[in-house]
Amino acid sequence: MRVARGDAVALTRELVAIDSRNPSLVPGGPGEGAVARALADVLEAWGFRVETYDVAPGRPNVVARIGRDGGTPDLMFNGHLDVVGVEGMTHDPWDSTPRGARIHGRGSSDMKAGIAAMCAAAARAAVQTPDRGIVVAAVADEEFESLGTRALIARDTRAAAAIVTEPTRLAIMPAHLGFVWADVTTHGRAAHGSRWEIGVDAIRHAGLFLAELDRFDAEELPRAGHPLLGRPSVHASMVQGGTGMSTYPDRCVVRIERRTIPGETADDVRRELEALCARAGLGRTNFRADVRVTFSQVPSDVSPDAPLVRALGAALREANETVRIEGMSAWTDAALLNAAGIPAICFGPGDISLAHAAEEWVQVNEIERATEVLARLARSWRGGD
């Protein structure tokens, strides 16, 4: 693959054209192997010191360094190589030929344009400021369990600060929501449908819990809030129960997703769901339910006054761009980097509302604008000094 050094638009096209569907989400998906090899080849040609390693069989991270060799890099650029499925898309998911001012394709917005912009920005910055140390991390599996960034942290890949180039429409996003997944299981007693006197309907009891969940979301959750993210939320994602029309169901599972704001933990969510179960069962001696947290990701929160946010704002102004500071609703690997002690915020080309959508695209000029801003940041940033 031949891409001119620092050409973010051409690199976006090359990356989007490679199928990198996450096999943990899409059975038979090829994973990140091919796109990682292609990106590694480009970065080596551009003068980066490139390392690749698998975080799962055939699913590599690409970690590339440029500029100062040795010591903790001044800046990390982080982005994910995997994409979600393509079912229902209204255009060819791998045709990255520009259509007017846009590049279409799965991953164009989420987030191969961001990866291309961060790589091109690092290459450009190294020409004028070779004394800066920049590490570029293009990781696997963000769309499922974030194996890539978790492995990056486990290998002690450090930097003074990080930009995760998720699609933000060139807004600075220093905070985003977390989430907790939980199963609420109500227990009944199986019996023939005619035996009302001994049967206990677990599905109806799940309905009592859902009524409490509805009240909680409408009345209690709005009392909490975050300046950039607003209120937390909760919804019932799936309900499973029952074995037949003439049988009282002895079990019903309600799968819950609770979106969390900074300061809320998985334990907090478990306790509030248990409290809702207790309320749902008031006055009913045969009501029984339990709560199990199945997965969670922490929120991310960096102060809008943090040095990295101020420095990125300055780079935007120097590039004659508007400075907008907003919250991101989606979860990103920035939370893992922050938890590891690397201040991380989101900034990149593309629109998160197009992620996973039937039509996905990115504006060509937004890729170039993001690259210019990131290059200016990389040239000026020295770990908050």
N, C-alpha and C positions, 0 to 999 in steps of 0.2 A: 504494500500500500504506500503510495507516494502522496504526501500532503505537505505543502510548503510550510516551512517553520513558522509557527505562530498563527496559522490560518484556522481560526475557530469554526468558521462556517463550513469549510471543506471537511474538517474533522467531524463535525456534527453529522454531515451527510454520510460519511463512511461508517460511523458508529451505528446510526439509525438503520442502515441497510443490513446489519447483522442481527439475526434472531438471537436474543438472549433471554428468552422466557424462563422464569424461575421454575425449576422442576418440582419444587415443593408446593407450588401453587398450580402448576399446569402439568398434569401427567404426561411424560414424554418430552417436556420442554428441554431444550439443549443446554440451558444454563449459561454461564458467563465465559466458558473456555475460549470460544472463538473470538469474541469481542475483546477479551483480555489480551490475547495474543496479538491481535491487530493493534490495539492501543500501545502495548509494550513496544512493538516494532517502530511505531511512529515516534514515541518518546525517546527511544534509543537514537533514532536518526536525528532528533532535535537536540541531542547532547545531554540528555538526562542519564543519571545512573539508576538503572531499573532493576528491581527485584520483583519476582512473582512467586507466590506460594499458594498452595491449595488450602482452603478453609473447610472444604468437604471434597470428596473425590471428584476431580475434574472441574472444580469450581474455585478459580483462583482470585486472589487480590493482586492488584498491580500497585506497587509502591515505588515512586520515582522521586529522585532528589536532584536539585540543580542549585547552582550557586555555591556558597560556602560549604566546604566539606569538613565535617566535624562539629561537635557541639550540638546543642538543641536548636533545631530550625526556628527561625523567627515566626514562620507561618505555615500552617497546613491548609491545603485545599482538599476537601473530602466530597466524594459523590459515589453513587451506586450504579453498577453496570447492569443489574438485572431489571427486567420489565415483567409486567403482568400479562395475562392472556389477551387474545385478539378476537375472541368470539364477539360477533355483533358489530365489528368495526365497519364503517361505511366506505373505507378506502383501503388500498393495499398497505398492509402494515409495515412492509420493508422497502417500499419505493420512496426514497428520500430525494427524488428529483424536485427541485424547488418549483412551487406553483405560485407564480407571482412573487409576493413578498413573504411567503411562508414555506417552511419545510414540514411536510406531513410525515407521520409514521409513529408506530408504537415506540414510546420512549423519547420522542422528539422533545417533548416538554418535560417529561419525568423520566430520566433527567440527563439524557445524553448531550443535549445542548449545554447544560451546566458543566458536565465533565469536559467537553471540548473547550468551553470558555476558560475554565480554571487551568487546563493544561497550556493553552495558548498564552494566557496571562503570565504564567510562571516563566514560560520560554521568553516572552518579550521582556519581562522585568530583569531576567538574568543578564541580558545584553548590556543594560545600562547600570545595573547595580549587582555585579557579580559577588560582592561581599555579603549579600543577603543569603540566608539559607531557607529554601522553600522545599517542602515535601508535598507531593501530590499522591493522594490515596484514592484509587478507584476500586471500590469494594464490591464484594458479592453479597447477595441475599438480604439486602435491606428490606425488600418487600415482604419477607416472611419473618425471620428471627434475628436479622442483623448479625449473622455469623461473621461477616466480613469485618465490620468495625469492632466487634467483640474480639476477634483474633488480632486485629491491629493493636488494640489496647493491651491484650494479653502479652504481645511481643514487645511491649513498652516502646512503641513508636510515639515519640513526644513532639510537641511544638509549643511555642509560647501562646499561641492562639490558633483558632481554626475558623474557616468559612466553609459551611456546607452549602454547595451550590444548587440546592433545590429550587424549583421554580417559584419565584416571589414577585414576578413582574418588576424587577429591579427595586423593590422595596427592601428595607432592612428589617429583618424579622428576628429579634433577639429572644423571643419566647414562643413556646408552643405547648399544646395540650399533651397530657399523657393519657393512658387508658388502662382499664382493668377489665378483664373478662372473668365472669363468674357463672357458675351453675347453681341455680336454686332448685332443689329437688323437693317436691311435696310427696308425702307417702300416704297411700290409702289402704284399702283392704279389698282384694279381688273377691267378687261374688257374682252369681248369676244376676242378669239385669232385673229379674223380678224380685230379688231378695233385698229390698230397700232397707230392711231392718238390720242387716249385717254388712252390707256393702258400704265402703267409704270411697267417695269419688275424689281421687287425687287431682284430676283436672279441674274440678270446681274449686278445690282448695288453692290450686295455682291461680285461678281467677281472682280469688280473694287477695292473694299476694299482688297480682298485677294491678288491682284497684288501688292498693296501698302505694305501689310504685308510681302510678299515675299521679296520685295526690302529692307524693314526695317531689316528683319532678316539677309539678306546677306550683307548689307552695313553699317548699323548703330550699331546693337547690338554687332558686334565683336570689336567695339572700347572700350567697357567696359570689365572689367575683375577683377578677384580675384586671388591672388597668389596660392591658393589651389584648387579653384573651376573652374577657367577659365571663359569663357564668359557666359552671360545669353542667353536664347533662348526663342523662341515662336513657337507654332504650332496651326493649326486649327484642333480641335478634332472632331467636328461634324457640319454638315450643315443641316438645316431643312427649307423647303419652298415649296410653290406650292400646288394647290388643284386639278388640272386636266390638261390634255394635251392641251385643247383649251381655257385655261384661263390664262390671265396675272396674275402672282403671286403678291399679294399685300403686302407680308411680307416674309422675309427670316432671319433666325437666324443663325449666325456663332458662335459656341462655341469655345472659345480660352483658351489655357493654356499657361501662361507665367511663365517660371522658372526664379526666381530672385536671385541675389547675395546680400550679405550683403550691406546695405545702400539703397536698393531699396524698395519702399513701394507700397501697393495696390493703393494708390492715384497716385503715379508716373505712374503706369501701366495704370490706367484709363485715365490719361491725354494724354499719348502717343497714346493710341488707338483712342481717340477723335481726335488727330492731324492727324492720318492716315485716318480717315473718312473724315476730312476736305480736305485733299489732294486728296482723291479718288473722291470727288465731285466737284473739280475745273472745272469750265466751264459748269457745268450741273445744271441748275436751278431746276430740279425736283429730285435731289438727296437728300435723307433725311435718316439719321441714328442716332441711339443712342447707348450708351454703358452703361452696368450695370455690376458691379463687383458682382459675386454671392458667392464667397468663397475665402479665402486666408489663407496662413500660412507663417509666417515670416521665413527668413533664420536664421541660427545659426552661430555664429562666436566667437571662443575663440582663443586668440593668441597662436601660436606655442611655444612661450616663457613663457606661463602662468605656475604658480607653479604646477597645476594639470598635465599638459602635461609633464613637466620635471619629476615629480614624477613617472608617468606611464612609461616614457622612462627608468628611473632608474630601475624600477621593471622588465622591459623587459630585460635589460642588465644583471641583477642579475640572471635571469632565462636562460641566454645564448640564448636569442632571438634577432633577428635583430630589430632595431628601425626604423620604417617607419612612416612618417607623411604625410598623404594624405587628400584630400577632399572627401566628400561623395556626390554623386549626389542626392540620395533619401532624402526625408524629414523624420525627426524623432522627437520624443518628446523632444529631447535635446533642441530644439528651445524654447519650452514652459518653460522648467526649467531655461534656461538662461534668458528669459524675466522676470521670477519671482525672479531673483537675485541669482540663484544657478548655479555657473559655471558648465557646463555639456559638456562632450565630448563623442564620440562613440568609443567603443572598444569591440570586441567579436569574437567568433568563427563563421565560416561559410562565405559564399560568397554571397553578395547582388545580384549578377547576377543570382543566382539560386532561388531567392525569386519569388513566384507566378508562377514558371515555371512548365512545364510539367513533368520534373524530378527534384526533390528537395532532396538534401542530405547534410550531413556535415561529415567531417573527424573526426573519433573517437579521434585520437591523438590531433587534434586541440582543441577539447573540454577540454581535460586534460591540455594542454599547457595554454589555456586561463585561466582556473581555477587557475593554479599555479601563473600566473602573477597577477591576480586580488587579490589573497590571499596575495601576497607579498606587493602589493599596500596598501591593507587594514591594514596590520600590521604596515606599516611605515607612512601612511598619517595622519597628524594632522592639517588639515585645512590650509595648506600652511605654517605652522610654519617652 
